[in-house]
Amino acid sequence: MKEYYEENFKKQIVCLYSNGETLADINRRYGIAKSTVKEWVKRYNKCSLIGEEEKELIVLRKKVRQLQIDNDILKQAALILIKM
């Protein structure tokens, strides 16, 4: 059965790919076939149809993810120092 995706979702996936996400990562995270993502990239020409706000949102989500990882690392380090 063919699955339907909203246009905005497709554009966001294309932008993720264009910003360095691998096809394997996108496939793992969203369950979208690599060939489907490639087709969307061709259609949307690597984010050219995505508004600046959407691009900024994707960048900010990446930064939040990285900050969450950094925060977890610092929490673990604090626990180690407390035990000393």
C-alpha positions in Angstrom: 0.0 0.0 0.0 1.4 3.4 -1.0 1.7 5.9 1.9 0.8 9.5 1.5 3.0 12.2 2.9 2.2 15.9 3.2 4.1 18.3 1.0 5.6 20.2 4.0 6.9 16.9 5.4 8.5 16.0 2.1 10.2 19.4 2.0 11.5 19.0 5.5 12.9 15.6 4.7 14.6 17.0 1.6 16.1 19.8 3.6 17.4 17.3 6.3 19.1 15.4 3.5 20.5 18.6 2.0 21.8 19.6 5.4 23.9 16.4 5.8 21.5 13.8 7.1 22.3 10.4 5.4 19.7 8.4 3.5 20.2 5.6 6.1 19.6 8.0 9.0 16.4 9.3 7.4 15.3 5.7 6.6 15.9 4.6 10.2 14.3 7.6 11.8 11.2 8.1 9.6 10.9 4.7 7.8 11.0 6.3 4.3 12.6 4.3 1.6 15.9 5.7 0.3 14.6 5.7 -3.3 11.6 7.8 -2.1 13.9 10.4 -0.5 16.0 10.5 -3.7 12.9 11.2 -5.8 11.8 14.0 -3.4 15.3 15.5 -3.6 15.0 15.6 -7.4 11.5 17.1 -7.3 12.2 19.8 -4.7 15.7 20.6 -6.0 17.5 20.4 -2.6 15.4 22.8 -0.5 14.8 25.4 -3.1 11.1 25.4 -2.5 11.4 25.4 1.3 10.9 28.8 3.0 13.6 30.4 5.1 11.6 29.8 8.3 11.4 26.1 7.6 15.2 25.9 7.0 15.8 27.8 10.2 13.5 25.4 12.1 15.5 22.4 10.9 18.8 24.0 11.9 17.5 24.9 15.3 16.2 21.4 15.9 19.7 20.1 15.1 21.2 22.5 17.6 18.7 21.5 20.3 19.5 17.9 19.7 23.2 18.6 20.1 22.7 20.7 23.2 20.7 17.9 24.8 23.6 15.5 24.1 26.0 18.0 25.6 23.8 18.5 28.6 23.6 14.7 29.2 27.4 14.5 29.0 27.8 17.3 31.6 25.3 15.7 33.9 27.3 12.4 33.8 30.5 14.3 34.4 29.0 16.1 37.4 27.9 12.7 38.9 31.4 11.3 38.5 32.9 14.4 40.2 30.5 14.2 43.1 31.4 10.5 43.7 35.1 11.5 44.0 
